[in-house]
């Protein structure tokens, strides 16, 4: 399952950009994308912007940042 981060002004087409790809989960591993680094930067440098972040799964479900981290909590996170 792939997950994407969308910021205000982003549309569905932007979700497929590498900068918006949080990563993909498969076989108990979460393969992180550039979007996870971007989300981490938001958490560290602009936490007030978290209320404007939307996370979507490849099947179109919208989830919160907390729900996203709950999903990947049990997975090994690997960064390329």
Buried (B, 14 or more C-beta within 10 A) or exposed (E): EBBBBBBEEBEEEBBEEEBBBBBBBEEEBBBBBBBBEBBEEBBEEEEEEEEEBBBBBEEEEEBEBEEBEEBBEEBEEEEE
